[in-house]
C-alpha cells in the first residue's frame, strides 16, 4: 500500500466504504443471476437492496425510509449531474477574479454525505447563467474554492459581486462537504462588495454576509431568503430577475 493510498484510505469515512461495497454487490448479484434471466437478476438485486434498506432503517430508527429505498437512484442521478456540470463549466471562465464571481459548494467524495446530498443541479446553474449573461458583466466560476480563495476574492476590489451557491444558512456556507465558511469572518471594510448573493437556504435569525459587506441601498437587490429553499424556487427567482431585465430594456 503506497503512502498516498494509505493517507486517502485513512481519511475515508467507513460509511463510504460500506456504501460502495453495497453498490458493487448489487452489480455482482445482477451479473451472476443474469444468465438465469433478466427477471431473476432483477429479483436478486431487489432482495439485496431491501436487505440493505432494512439494516439502514434499523440503524436510523426508521428515519428517511423512503429516501433509503431510492438511495441507488439518488446516487446515479447525482453522478450523472456531476458529469454534466463538469462538461458545462468548460464553456466558462474558472478561478479568475472577474467582476462577478460564483463560489460553488463542492463535494469531498471521502465523506458519505457527498454521495447522498448534491450541492445543486445543472438546471439551477443554467438559470443563473442566463441571468448573468443578460446582465452583461464578466463572470467566473470557482468550483473548488478553498477558504483562502474566498478570502482573496472578498479582499479583491476588482470583484464587485459574489454568489455563494450550494448549501448553507444565514450566517454560514458549506464550502466543501463538512467544511463550513463563516460569514462573520468577512465583517471588515476591506471585504465590501456591491452585491453578495447567498443562493442557498437561510434562517430567520443570524447575520448574513450581505448585512456585513453590502451597502444599505443594495441589500434588497441581493439574492437571499431567510427560509429553506429548493431548486425550483431558485430557478423561479432567477427567471423573475431575467424577465425584469428584459422588461427594463
Number of C-alpha atoms within 10 A of each C-alpha: 7 6 8 8 10 11 11 10 14 10 11 16 14 13 13 17 14 12 16 13 12 16 14 12 15 20 13 14 18 21 15 11 17 15 10 10 10 13 12 14 20 16 14 17 20 15 13 15 21 13 12 16 20 16 13 17 17 12 10 11 10 14 12 11 16 11 13 20 17 12 17 18 12 16 17 13 12 20 14 10 16 18 11 13 17 12 9 13 15 9 8 10 15 17 17 14 23 21 15 21 26 24 24 23 24 23 23 14 14 19 18 20 16 19 22 16 14 20 21 21 16 15 15 18 18 15 17 22 15 13 17 17 12 14 13 8 11 13 22 19 20 21 18 16 18 16 15 9 15 18 13 14 23 22 17 16 14 13 21 18 22 24 20 21 25 21 25 23 25 24 20 22 25 22 27 22 20 12 15 15 17 18 20 15 13 17 14 11 11 12 19 23 22 17 21 28 21 26 25 28 20 22 15 11 11 15 15 22 24 26 17 20 22 21 14 11 8 13 17 12 11 18 19 21 17 15 13 13 15 12 16 10 12 19 17 13 15 21 16 13 19 20 14 11 13 11 8 7 6
